[in-house]
């Protein structure tokens, strides 16, 4: 579990542009035959590249300083200086980079192979040959290269999944995920068993599938940073559908749903625009009378399904409901 890293702070610096050359052509018969100073080379960019094989920022843990090469200066005979070497940082899909000082998001990576320049190198300066005109045949002027950019950047991973599981610790989310996907999350009976997001693919009918993420357990006050707090809520932002998992033995199912919903709203009100579904887990011991009583506690506008990962009860029905919700969300976007 300690191998999951979703937050990295790095000092970044793009390359300075090379200076333009202030050079004059020399011939056998004329010491200064005309300007021939070349332009300076561009400074190296800092680039993010999406890699679908990565699931964590762990490989960047020891990146404390990332500095691209400076561009080379121009030279005589109209030679342009070489460009500084770019630095490409490979990151998992769902990674954003933002400026630590301003909080502004500089780039976001969502697709495999996608490349974004999040810190461009400085342009090279023009050599004096560029400034030659009919009225100024021997310009002494050449430009210095533009400086690169520098500053502390935050790289942050938000898990990309179709369905996010929301619930208190020990609600049965990890057991559900392992029952309907090929994922093998660590499961134990204590708070915050799931300390990192676990992803699994749910096989559906006709060779269709969708991605489900078991997210770290939430507690009251998560929006204030208590428990795993913001780390948990940050991952929820990328899920199309949120499945609230509430155990059958909860003292008040309706209250538990309202607490969970309130934590999401306090963190980001836009989360309430997502599709909500409820799964009542550990329901293999419930009779029809108890199911009716629990249903009465739940909000009428949120579909709910009674499931048991142990007996496999209700899992196909749950898949059907989730698939319909995902299709509905997809139609909204298109």
C-alpha positions in Angstrom: 0.0 0.0 0.0 2.9 2.3 0.7 3.8 2.1 -3.0 0.9 4.4 -3.9 1.8 8.1 -4.2 -0.7 10.6 -5.5 0.9 13.9 -4.6 4.4 15.2 -5.5 6.0 18.6 -5.0 8.8 19.4 -7.4 10.9 22.5 -8.2 10.8 22.9 -12.0 12.9 25.1 -14.3 12.7 25.3 -18.1 15.7 26.2 -20.2 16.8 29.7 -21.0 16.9 30.7 -24.6 20.4 31.1 -26.1 21.6 34.6 -27.0 21.7 35.8 -30.6 25.1 36.3 -32.1 26.5 39.8 -32.9 28.9 38.7 -35.6 30.2 40.1 -38.9 31.3 38.1 -41.9 35.0 38.4 -42.6 36.5 37.9 -46.0 40.0 38.1 -47.4 39.5 41.6 -48.6 37.0 43.0 -46.0 37.3 42.6 -42.3 33.5 43.3 -41.7 31.6 42.2 -44.9 28.2 42.2 -43.2 26.2 40.8 -40.3 26.0 37.0 -40.1 25.1 36.4 -36.5 22.8 33.5 -36.0 19.8 33.2 -33.6 20.1 31.5 -30.2 18.5 28.1 -29.6 15.2 27.7 -27.7 15.5 26.6 -24.1 14.3 23.1 -23.2 10.6 22.6 -22.4 9.2 20.6 -19.5 6.6 18.2 -20.8 4.0 15.9 -19.2 3.2 12.6 -21.1 0.4 10.3 -20.3 1.2 6.6 -19.7 -1.7 4.2 -19.2 0.7 1.7 -17.7 1.3 3.9 -14.6 -1.0 4.0 -11.7 0.9 6.1 -9.2 3.4 9.0 -9.0 5.8 6.8 -7.0 8.5 6.9 -9.7 8.7 10.7 -9.2 9.1 10.6 -5.4 12.8 11.4 -5.6 12.4 14.2 -8.2 13.3 17.3 -6.2 14.6 19.4 -9.0 13.7 19.1 -12.6 15.7 21.4 -14.9 15.7 21.5 -18.7 18.8 22.5 -20.7 19.4 26.0 -21.8 19.5 26.8 -25.5 23.0 27.4 -27.0 24.0 30.8 -28.2 24.0 31.6 -31.9 27.3 32.0 -33.8 28.7 33.5 -37.0 27.9 32.3 -40.5 24.2 32.5 -39.6 24.5 29.4 -37.4 21.5 29.0 -35.1 22.3 27.6 -31.6 21.1 24.2 -30.7 17.9 23.9 -28.7 18.0 22.8 -25.1 17.0 19.2 -24.5 13.3 18.9 -23.4 12.5 16.9 -20.3 9.5 14.6 -20.6 7.9 13.4 -17.4 5.7 10.3 -17.7 2.6 10.3 -15.5 -0.5 8.2 -15.0 -3.8 9.3 -16.6 -5.7 11.6 -14.4 -2.6 13.7 -13.4 -2.8 17.4 -13.1 0.1 19.9 -12.5 -0.6 23.2 -10.8 1.5 26.1 -9.6 2.1 26.0 -5.9 2.0 29.7 -5.4 -1.1 30.6 -7.5 -2.9 27.3 -7.4 -3.5 27.6 -11.2 -3.7 24.3 -13.1 -1.0 24.3 -15.8 -1.9 21.0 -17.4 -4.1 17.9 -17.2 -3.4 14.5 -18.7 -6.3 12.3 -19.6 -5.1 10.1 -22.5 -2.3 7.6 -23.1 0.5 9.3 -25.1 -0.9 12.8 -24.6 1.8 15.4 -24.3 1.4 18.9 -22.7 4.1 21.5 -22.3 3.5 22.8 -18.8 6.6 25.0 -18.6 7.9 26.2 -22.0 11.6 27.1 -22.5 12.6 30.6 -23.3 12.9 31.6 -27.0 16.3 32.1 -28.4 17.4 35.7 -29.2 17.7 37.0 -32.7 21.2 37.4 -34.2 22.3 40.7 -35.7 21.7 39.3 -39.3 18.0 39.5 -38.5 18.1 43.2 -38.0 19.9 44.1 -41.3 17.8 46.6 -43.3 18.4 48.8 -46.3 19.2 51.7 -44.0 21.1 49.8 -41.5 23.6 47.5 -43.3 25.7 46.8 -40.2 23.5 46.3 -37.1 25.5 46.0 -33.9 22.4 44.8 -32.1 21.5 41.1 -31.2 18.9 39.9 -28.7 19.6 38.0 -25.5 17.6 34.8 -25.1 14.4 34.9 -23.1 14.7 33.5 -19.6 13.0 30.1 -18.8 10.3 29.7 -16.2 10.8 28.4 -12.7 8.8 27.6 -9.6 7.4 24.9 -7.4 4.8 22.7 -9.0 2.4 20.2 -7.5 1.7 17.0 -9.4 -1.5 15.5 -8.3 -3.2 12.2 -9.3 -7.0 11.9 -9.4 -8.0 8.3 -10.2 -10.0 7.9 -13.4 -12.8 5.5 -13.0 -16.4 5.2 -14.1 -17.8 4.2 -10.7 -16.5 5.4 -7.4 -17.4 3.5 -4.2 -18.3 5.9 -1.3 -18.8 4.7 2.2 -17.6 4.7 5.8 -14.7 2.4 6.7 -15.8 -1.2 6.8 -18.9 -0.6 4.8 -18.0 -3.6 2.6 -16.6 -1.7 -0.4 -13.4 -3.7 -0.8 -15.3 -7.0 -0.5 -17.7 -5.8 -3.2 -14.9 -4.7 -5.5 -13.1 -8.1 -5.1 -16.4 -9.9 -5.7 -17.4 -8.3 -9.1 -13.9 -7.5 -10.5 -10.5 -9.1 -10.8 -9.1 -6.7 -8.2 -7.6 -8.1 -5.0 -7.7 -5.2 -2.4 -6.4 -5.8 1.1 -9.4 -6.5 3.4 -9.4 -6.4 7.2 -11.8 -5.4 9.9 -10.5 -2.1 11.0 -10.9 1.6 10.1 -9.2 2.8 7.0 -8.4 -0.6 5.6 -8.3 0.9 2.2 -5.6 3.6 2.4 -5.3 4.0 -1.4 -7.7 3.8 -4.3 -8.1 0.3 -5.7 -9.2 -0.1 -9.3 -11.0 -3.1 -10.9 -12.7 -3.8 -14.2 -16.3 -5.0 -14.0 -17.2 -7.5 -16.8 -20.6 -6.8 -18.1 -22.9 -8.4 -20.7 -21.9 -8.7 -24.4 -18.2 -8.2 -23.6 -18.8 -4.7 -22.2 -16.9 -3.6 -19.1 -16.5 -0.5 -16.8 -14.0 0.6 -14.3 -14.8 0.7 -10.6 -12.6 2.3 -7.9 -12.8 1.5 -4.2 -11.8 4.8 -2.6 -10.4 5.3 1.0 -13.1 5.2 3.6 -14.7 8.5 4.5 -15.5 9.8 8.0 -17.4 12.9 9.2 -15.2 15.9 8.8 -13.4 14.5 5.7 -14.0 17.9 4.0 -12.0 19.5 6.8 -9.1 17.1 6.2 -9.9 14.7 9.0 -8.9 11.1 8.5 -7.8 10.8 4.9 -9.9 13.8 4.1 -9.0 15.7 1.0 -7.0 12.8 -0.4 -10.1 10.7 -0.6 -12.4 13.5 -1.8 -10.0 14.5 -4.6 -10.3 11.1 -6.3 -14.1 11.3 -6.3 -14.1 14.3 -8.6 -13.3 12.1 -11.6 -16.0 9.4 -11.2 -19.0 9.6 -13.5 -21.3 7.6 -11.0 -21.0 7.4 -7.2 -22.1 4.2 -5.5 -22.8 4.7 -1.8 -22.2 1.5 0.1 -24.1 1.3 3.3 -24.0 -1.9 5.4 -27.3 -3.7 6.3 -26.4 -3.5 10.0 -26.1 0.3 10.1 -28.1 1.9 12.9 -29.7 4.5 10.5 -29.3 3.9 6.8 -30.9 7.2 5.8 -28.7 9.2 8.2 -25.5 7.5 7.0 -26.4 8.4 3.4 -27.0 12.1 4.4 -23.7 12.3 6.3 -21.8 10.9 3.3 -23.6 13.2 0.9 -22.9 16.2 3.2 -19.2 15.5 3.2 -19.1 15.6 -0.6 -21.2 18.8 -0.7 -18.9 20.6 1.8 -15.8 19.7 -0.2 -17.2 20.5 -3.7 -21.0 21.2 -4.3 -20.5 20.2 -8.0 -20.2 16.6 -6.8 -23.9 16.6 -6.1 -24.5 16.8 -9.9 -23.2 13.3 -10.3 -25.4 10.2 -10.5 -26.0 8.6 -7.1 -26.8 5.0 -6.4 -27.0 3.1 -3.1 -26.0 -0.5 -2.4 -27.0 -2.0 0.9 -24.2 -4.4 1.6 -24.1 -7.5 3.9 -27.8 -8.0 3.2 -27.7 -11.8 3.0 -29.3 -12.1 6.5 -32.2 -9.7 5.8 -35.7 -10.9 5.3 -38.3 -9.1 3.1 -39.7 -7.2 6.1 -36.3 -5.8 7.1 -35.6 -4.8 3.5 -38.9 -3.0 3.3 -38.1 -1.1 6.5 -34.6 -0.1 5.2 -36.0 1.0 1.9 -38.3 3.4 3.8 -35.3 5.1 5.4 -33.6 5.8 2.0 -34.2 8.8 -0.3 -36.9 8.1 -2.9 -35.0 9.8 -5.7 -31.9 7.5 -5.4 -32.1 4.0 -6.7 -30.9 1.3 -4.3 -30.0 -2.4 -4.5 -29.6 -5.0 -1.8 -26.5 -7.0 -2.2 -24.3 -9.6 -0.6 -20.8 -10.2 -1.8 -20.6 -13.4 0.3 -23.6 -15.1 -1.4 -23.3 -13.1 -4.6 -26.9 -11.9 -4.2 -27.9 -8.8 -6.1 -24.6 -8.4 -7.9 -26.0 -8.8 -11.4 -28.8 -6.4 -10.6 -26.3 -3.9 -9.3 -24.2 -4.2 -12.5 -27.4 -3.6 -14.6 -28.3 -0.4 -12.6 -24.7 0.9 -12.8 -24.5 0.3 -16.5 -27.8 2.2 -17.1 -26.5 5.1 -15.0 -23.2 5.2 -17.0 -25.1 5.2 -20.3 -27.3 8.0 -19.0 -24.2 10.0 -18.0 -22.6 9.4 -21.4 -25.7 10.6 -23.2 -25.7 13.8 -21.1 -22.1 14.6 -22.2 -22.7 13.8 -25.9 
